[in-house]
């Protein structure tokens, strides 16, 4: 299956998901808001209509009471001055006396009372003429006249319906603009991602130049910074690998050429003595090549990218050194040297395997470059809030001006007469870096020789 098909079938779209969530939330919030607004408007309109109905009832009751006092009317009468052609549509009223006799009514009001005489004063609902009416009943202060006012709820529903239609029309009109605005905003945000993706796809192998953060949203800047840091690390790693390969090929030429020469001498040997000398030279050349290969492998494993440990175990450096002393003593004795130690308890984070490689290189260098019989001194302890490990010898040492150079790969002193690869201190420096330690080259015992000092953070 093509890669594009796999991505399409297995990966979800952040853009589509964000658009869906924003549109869903917007529609939901808008819908809920519209419902709340509609309910509130409907409630308030009912309250306003009820208030108007009550005020009308009280006003008509006061007018009727005043007219009865002046004229003494005690029969059914119509108020022509308050009647309109649409009274039967919007408002009907009746006035009854205390005995239930109809005193006043407007055009369209029936002779039968809307409500029973003994009904509770206030608002209510009745069914009349096949529809629902809102009613209001009130007595005058002397309890001699009763006003019954009703109005159909169609008017209220008409008002609420018009409001609802207007709200829906506004929503339908503004919805396309809202969808277009959300779509444009989301696409504008993702244009930055597409821009950087296009930059990365157009790059050629080996192009590790930094991405420009100019114009990128603040949320994308950490991603751009992380990619730039990755480019730097990959570039550095590639440069180290290329340099390592070139240096290894260059350094292997010498022992391989010596092997080839010794083999040719061995083939042309005229007697047993010449053959034995050629065999000895061939063995030395093979040993040197083997040692160089071993050092190259150790150097590769000691690179900070491959040797760094996520969580270095807390270790008593003195106890670890005491456990290794017997092996170190044997190697030092075979080289014709003596050893003294001074181990003081101190704790630091340490990887035992890589530290064994570090000490093996330091002791091997000290033994090979110190003329026999020589003396080595090992020390560990705490100094100035750090764990310190030192390997000292009384050999020729390293001139102060050249101490920084010998930490580079394949660098050896110009007057060095002892065969070597020039990788020992490079391996030590890499392991120290992986442990977060600092490496210092100091004078050796009694101002003679060399002291390699490592300073580790306390654990």
GIQUI-V844606 format. One record per residue. N is the residue number from 1. RES is the residue in three letters. NEAR is the number of other C-alpha atoms within 8 Angstrom. D_FIRST is the distance of its C-alpha to the first C-alpha in Angstrom with 2 decimals. Layout:
# GIQUI-V844606
N:RES:NEAR:D_FIRST
N:RES:NEAR:D_FIRST
This chain:
# GIQUI-V844606
1:UNK:4:0.00
2:UNK:5:3.82
3:UNK:6:6.51
4:UNK:6:8.38
5:UNK:8:6.51
6:UNK:10:6.71
7:UNK:8:10.19
8:UNK:8:11.08
9:UNK:6:10.59
10:UNK:6:12.05
11:UNK:7:14.57
12:UNK:6:17.76
13:UNK:6:19.60
14:UNK:6:22.90
15:UNK:9:24.26
16:UNK:7:23.79
17:UNK:9:25.07
18:UNK:9:28.05
19:UNK:11:28.85
20:UNK:8:28.77
21:UNK:8:30.94
22:UNK:9:33.41
23:UNK:10:33.79
24:UNK:8:34.17
25:UNK:8:36.70
26:UNK:8:38.56
27:UNK:8:38.84
28:UNK:8:39.84
29:UNK:8:42.41
30:UNK:8:43.73
31:UNK:8:44.00
32:UNK:8:45.80
33:UNK:8:48.02
34:UNK:9:48.88
35:UNK:8:49.81
36:UNK:8:51.95
37:UNK:8:53.60
38:UNK:10:54.25
39:UNK:8:55.79
40:UNK:8:57.91
41:UNK:9:59.06
42:UNK:9:59.90
43:UNK:8:61.87
44:UNK:8:63.72
45:UNK:10:64.53
46:UNK:9:65.97
47:UNK:8:68.03
48:UNK:8:69.34
49:UNK:9:70.24
50:UNK:9:71.94
51:UNK:8:73.89
52:UNK:8:74.95
53:UNK:12:75.94
54:UNK:9:78.08
55:UNK:8:79.74
56:UNK:8:80.57
57:UNK:15:82.05
58:UNK:10:84.20
59:UNK:8:85.38
60:UNK:9:86.37
61:UNK:13:88.07
62:UNK:9:90.12
63:UNK:8:91.13
64:UNK:10:92.13
65:UNK:9:94.13
66:UNK:8:95.96
67:UNK:10:96.82
68:UNK:10:98.12
69:UNK:7:100.39
70:UNK:6:101.79
71:UNK:6:102.10
72:UNK:7:102.26
73:UNK:7:99.79
74:UNK:6:99.17
75:UNK:7:97.63
76:UNK:8:94.21
77:UNK:7:93.53
78:UNK:8:90.79
79:UNK:10:89.90
80:UNK:7:89.78
81:UNK:4:89.09
82:UNK:6:85.89
83:UNK:9:84.67
84:UNK:6:82.21
85:UNK:5:80.71
86:UNK:6:77.51
87:UNK:12:79.10
88:UNK:10:77.82
89:UNK:7:74.30
90:UNK:9:74.21
91:UNK:10:77.14
92:UNK:14:79.80
93:UNK:12:82.50
94:UNK:15:85.52
95:UNK:14:88.44
96:UNK:13:90.31
97:UNK:11:93.41
98:UNK:9:93.83
99:UNK:5:94.84
100:UNK:7:91.72
101:UNK:7:93.50
102:UNK:13:91.45
103:UNK:13:93.01
104:UNK:13:90.53
105:UNK:14:87.33
106:UNK:14:85.49
107:UNK:12:84.67
108:UNK:7:82.15
109:UNK:10:82.83
110:UNK:5:83.99
111:UNK:5:87.32
112:UNK:4:85.68
113:UNK:9:84.54
114:UNK:8:80.87
115:UNK:6:81.21
116:UNK:6:83.73
117:UNK:5:86.64
118:UNK:4:85.90
119:UNK:7:82.22
120:UNK:5:81.02
121:UNK:8:81.25
122:UNK:8:77.99
123:UNK:9:74.77
124:UNK:7:73.44
125:UNK:8:71.65
126:UNK:9:73.30
127:UNK:8:72.36
128:UNK:7:74.50
129:UNK:4:74.25
130:UNK:5:70.91
131:UNK:7:69.22
132:UNK:11:68.97
133:UNK:12:71.54
134:UNK:12:71.95
135:UNK:13:75.48
136:UNK:15:77.74
137:UNK:14:81.14
138:UNK:11:83.80
139:UNK:11:87.55
140:UNK:10:90.12
141:UNK:5:91.85
142:UNK:6:94.85
143:UNK:8:92.63
144:UNK:9:94.50
145:UNK:13:91.73
146:UNK:14:88.13
147:UNK:16:85.47
148:UNK:15:82.46
149:UNK:13:79.82
150:UNK:13:76.63
151:UNK:12:73.83
152:UNK:13:70.83
153:UNK:9:67.42
154:UNK:7:66.02
155:UNK:8:67.01
156:UNK:11:65.10
157:UNK:8:62.06
158:UNK:8:62.34
159:UNK:8:62.36
160:UNK:11:59.40
161:UNK:8:57.50
162:UNK:8:58.10
163:UNK:9:56.89
164:UNK:9:53.74
165:UNK:8:53.05
166:UNK:8:53.61
167:UNK:9:51.26
168:UNK:8:48.51
169:UNK:8:49.14
170:UNK:8:48.90
171:UNK:8:45.63
172:UNK:8:44.12
173:UNK:8:45.40
174:UNK:8:44.15
175:UNK:8:40.75
176:UNK:8:39.00
177:UNK:8:40.47
178:UNK:8:39.32
179:UNK:9:35.71
180:UNK:8:35.74
181:UNK:8:37.27
182:UNK:11:34.72
183:UNK:9:31.80
184:UNK:8:33.45
185:UNK:8:34.20
186:UNK:11:30.72
187:UNK:9:29.20
188:UNK:8:31.92
189:UNK:9:31.08
190:UNK:9:27.35
191:UNK:8:28.22
192:UNK:10:29.26
193:UNK:8:25.89
194:UNK:8:24.22
195:UNK:8:26.98
196:UNK:9:26.35
197:UNK:8:22.57
198:UNK:8:23.37
199:UNK:8:25.90
200:UNK:7:23.55
201:UNK:6:20.82
202:UNK:6:23.70
203:UNK:7:25.18
204:UNK:5:25.46
205:UNK:4:25.15
206:UNK:5:28.44
207:UNK:6:29.31
208:UNK:8:30.43
209:UNK:6:32.76
210:UNK:6:33.27
211:UNK:8:31.87
212:UNK:5:34.72
213:UNK:7:35.40
214:UNK:4:37.57
215:UNK:4:36.92
216:UNK:8:34.40
217:UNK:8:35.16
218:UNK:6:36.86
219:UNK:5:34.02
220:UNK:8:31.58
221:UNK:10:34.16
222:UNK:8:33.45
223:UNK:7:29.76
224:UNK:11:30.94
225:UNK:8:33.56
226:UNK:8:31.18
227:UNK:9:28.83
228:UNK:11:31.94
229:UNK:8:33.17
230:UNK:8:29.87
231:UNK:11:30.18
232:UNK:9:33.74
233:UNK:8:32.89
234:UNK:9:30.08
235:UNK:10:32.47
236:UNK:8:35.26
237:UNK:8:33.22
238:UNK:8:32.09
239:UNK:8:35.71
240:UNK:8:36.95
241:UNK:8:34.55
242:UNK:8:35.55
243:UNK:8:39.19
244:UNK:8:38.89
245:UNK:8:37.39
246:UNK:8:40.05
247:UNK:9:42.84
248:UNK:9:41.80
249:UNK:8:41.68
250:UNK:8:45.04
251:UNK:10:46.69
252:UNK:10:45.52
253:UNK:8:47.18
254:UNK:8:50.63
255:UNK:12:50.47
256:UNK:11:48.53
257:UNK:8:51.15
258:UNK:10:53.83
259:UNK:11:52.27
260:UNK:8:52.19
261:UNK:8:55.79
262:UNK:13:57.05
263:UNK:11:55.44
264:UNK:8:57.18
265:UNK:10:60.48
266:UNK:11:60.10
267:UNK:7:59.59
268:UNK:6:62.69
269:UNK:10:64.87
270:UNK:6:68.32
271:UNK:6:69.49
272:UNK:7:68.46
273:UNK:6:69.31
274:UNK:10:67.04
275:UNK:13:64.27
276:UNK:8:64.68
277:UNK:8:64.55
278:UNK:13:61.39
279:UNK:11:59.79
280:UNK:8:60.76
281:UNK:9:59.30
282:UNK:12:56.10
283:UNK:8:55.81
284:UNK:8:56.37
285:UNK:13:53.72
286:UNK:11:51.17
287:UNK:8:52.13
288:UNK:10:51.73
289:UNK:11:48.27
290:UNK:8:47.26
291:UNK:8:48.62
292:UNK:11:46.80
293:UNK:8:43.44
294:UNK:8:44.21
295:UNK:11:45.09
296:UNK:10:41.95
297:UNK:8:39.82
298:UNK:10:42.01
299:UNK:12:41.64
300:UNK:7:37.84
301:UNK:8:37.91
302:UNK:13:40.49
303:UNK:12:38.49
304:UNK:10:38.50
305:UNK:5:34.69
306:UNK:7:34.40
307:UNK:11:37.73
308:UNK:8:38.10
309:UNK:8:38.44
310:UNK:4:37.46
311:UNK:4:40.61
312:UNK:9:43.41
313:UNK:7:45.64
314:UNK:9:49.24
315:UNK:9:51.39
316:UNK:10:55.10
317:UNK:11:55.19
318:UNK:12:58.69
319:UNK:8:57.84
320:UNK:9:54.79
321:UNK:9:56.93
322:UNK:9:59.66
323:UNK:7:57.16
324:UNK:8:56.12
325:UNK:8:59.66
326:UNK:8:60.56
327:UNK:7:57.71
328:UNK:9:58.49
329:UNK:10:62.21
330:UNK:8:61.59
331:UNK:8:59.64
332:UNK:13:62.21
333:UNK:9:65.09
334:UNK:7:63.63
335:UNK:9:63.63
336:UNK:9:67.32
337:UNK:13:67.06
338:UNK:11:68.12
339:UNK:10:66.19
340:UNK:8:67.28
341:UNK:7:65.20
342:UNK:8:65.58
343:UNK:11:62.91
344:UNK:9:63.24
345:UNK:11:61.00
346:UNK:12:58.30
347:UNK:11:54.87
348:UNK:13:51.70
349:UNK:12:47.94
350:UNK:10:47.11
351:UNK:9:44.51
352:UNK:6:46.65
353:UNK:6:44.49
354:UNK:10:44.20
355:UNK:10:47.87
356:UNK:8:48.92
357:UNK:9:47.27
358:UNK:11:49.09
359:UNK:8:52.47
360:UNK:8:52.06
361:UNK:12:51.61
362:UNK:13:54.53
363:UNK:11:56.87
364:UNK:8:55.88
365:UNK:9:56.59
366:UNK:12:59.88
367:UNK:12:60.97
368:UNK:9:60.18
369:UNK:9:61.69
370:UNK:11:64.76
371:UNK:8:67.60
372:UNK:7:68.87
373:UNK:7:70.62
374:UNK:13:68.75
375:UNK:10:68.06
376:UNK:13:64.86
377:UNK:13:64.84
378:UNK:13:61.98
379:UNK:12:62.18
380:UNK:15:60.10
381:UNK:12:61.19
382:UNK:11:60.99
383:UNK:7:62.12
384:UNK:4:61.94
385:UNK:7:59.38
386:UNK:10:57.01
387:UNK:15:56.44
388:UNK:13:57.75
389:UNK:11:57.14
390:UNK:12:59.27
391:UNK:13:59.65
392:UNK:14:62.89
393:UNK:16:64.57
394:UNK:14:67.75
395:UNK:12:66.31
396:UNK:9:66.48
397:UNK:10:64.03
398:UNK:8:62.07
399:UNK:6:63.84
400:UNK:5:63.13
401:UNK:5:61.83
402:UNK:9:59.17
403:UNK:10:57.88
404:UNK:7:55.01
405:UNK:7:53.93
406:UNK:13:53.69
407:UNK:10:50.78
408:UNK:10:48.56
409:UNK:8:46.66
410:UNK:9:48.69
411:UNK:10:51.78
412:UNK:8:55.03
413:UNK:7:58.64
414:UNK:4:60.29
415:UNK:4:63.12
416:UNK:7:61.02
417:UNK:4:62.32
418:UNK:6:60.19
419:UNK:5:56.96
420:UNK:6:53.81
421:UNK:10:50.35
422:UNK:11:50.94
423:UNK:13:48.03
424:UNK:11:49.94
425:UNK:12:50.69
426:UNK:13:47.23
427:UNK:14:45.76
428:UNK:11:48.36
429:UNK:10:47.58
430:UNK:12:43.84
431:UNK:15:44.56
432:UNK:12:47.14
433:UNK:10:44.73
434:UNK:13:42.18
435:UNK:12:45.06
436:UNK:8:46.21
437:UNK:11:49.42
438:UNK:9:51.55
439:UNK:10:52.92
440:UNK:7:56.49
441:UNK:9:58.53
442:UNK:8:62.23
443:UNK:10:65.44
444:UNK:13:65.96
445:UNK:12:68.86
446:UNK:4:72.15
447:UNK:6:70.68
448:UNK:12:69.63
449:UNK:14:66.17
450:UNK:16:62.92
451:UNK:13:61.59
452:UNK:12:57.86
453:UNK:12:57.58
454:UNK:12:54.45
455:UNK:11:54.57
456:UNK:12:52.13
457:UNK:11:51.88
458:UNK:10:53.73
459:UNK:6:51.88
